[in-house]
Amino acid sequence: MPKTIIPFGPQHPVLPEPLHLKLTVEDEIIVEVFPALGFVHRGLEGLVIHKDFQQMIQVVERVCGICSMIHAMCYCQGIEELMEIEVPPRAKMLRIIWSELHRIQSHLLWLGLFADSFGFESLFMQFWKIREKILDVNEATTGNRVIVSVNLIGGVRRDLSAEQIKWILSNLCWVEEEIGRLESTLMSDYTVKKRTAGKGVLPREKAFELGAVGPTARASGITQDLRMLGYSAFDWLDFQPVVETDGDCYARSRVRFREVLGSIDLVRQAVSKMPGGEIRTKAKGRPEGETCTRIEQPRGELLYYIKANGSKNLERLRIRTPTFANIPALLSILPGMWLSDVPVVVLSIDPCISCTER
Amino acid sequence: MFKMTPNIIHNLFHQKATRRYPRVVRPAFENVRGALFNDVAKCTFCGTCEVKCPSQCITVDKTAGLWIYDPFACVFCGICADICPSESLHQQSEYRLPLAGRETIMLKGEPKHKTEKTAKLMKEINDDTKD
């Protein structure tokens, strides 16, 4: 049968964001994939010319809505390194709490969307019901639901009271209980297994060669999680990365599911080891020099390159997001697959196009 | 069937996960970054909020005593309310309701002249406008 070219996206029911894949198909089996990006490019990196380095916090938060807190945290860490500011320990812990809450809500959002990609609507609704609780926690503690805007150069803008901490913990208990109810569905359901197990296998060597990051790499057996480096206050917490070895879509969903539980545990640890004291240090002066900051986002490694020349505006800002790193891996696993499996496999790397196109 | 029965029983005897919005609205949390309000009586029209705002949604006319705010450009980050020196800006815990058209909020107040120089300048401007 002659080859047919089928466009997948930029508008597609399973894709919340515009990613275009030109699929060359032979008998419903994919033989070649060609990606196209740039539908929502906003030029946020170029905004450093117009916004001063403090206003840029609000700009980088909008690189990605789902992991806004982690983008701002990475940016602030970079600027703090340049300005040689020591962040108070309490602020570091508070940053960890909010970043882990962001990871939980991001993974729950993905688990829901993933269930939706293979048509499991009720599982999708159950995961999003749980996610709503985390958003409520964000709203009550930071003031906003998704783009929380709590980071500041030199610390954080809000503190947690003892009652709030207690309330967060009780909500996390509820979340853990509810997730536990869904565990058997996601981990051992026949339908889920049939649609995801053995689909889109990314072998360990291939993942390493193509530079896959985050849960995509960890599902292929690569023990790589930047939280192991102990940035912010992670070195005070007991952390073990979640690793699976199968490398298929099913393994990726298991990694994310177990990471939700891991993040709940990290929040509990952070709360129990919460030091007292100030939540911010006054930032004096302007940044000068260049730095590279790496941080673990829900989707993988996030890299910020900042170059400053001592003026109000930064000279250069470069953001390397995890989806950008995972797209080569996605392109390598698609050939040889059935056309009907494409939505599930594309979603399994958790593509965040707004991140990729900045 | 055996798998589903506990779920059905659970659903029969438990509260619904959803609420009938907009008839039933969850009460707002404290300190939520909702609609931005300016208490013009307190405002000194210093223009700090205009300078610090990351989305340029506030314009302050120091001479005329005008505080202009575009709620559609606002990103509700709360920076202006945090740094306001006269504490006239504050965010309510309720969100602004949706509107059919675009609107700009313009508040007029009496600018406080701190120095003689500013007062003199203001007088000159006022005299000019009178003519």
Interface residues (C-beta under 8 A of the other chain):
Chain A: K51 Q54 Q55 I57 Q58 V59 R62 K129 D136 E139 A140 G143 N144 I147 S149 R157 R158
Chain B: A17 F29 E30 N31 V32 R33 K52 P54 S55 V75 F76 C77 G78 I79 D82 Q91
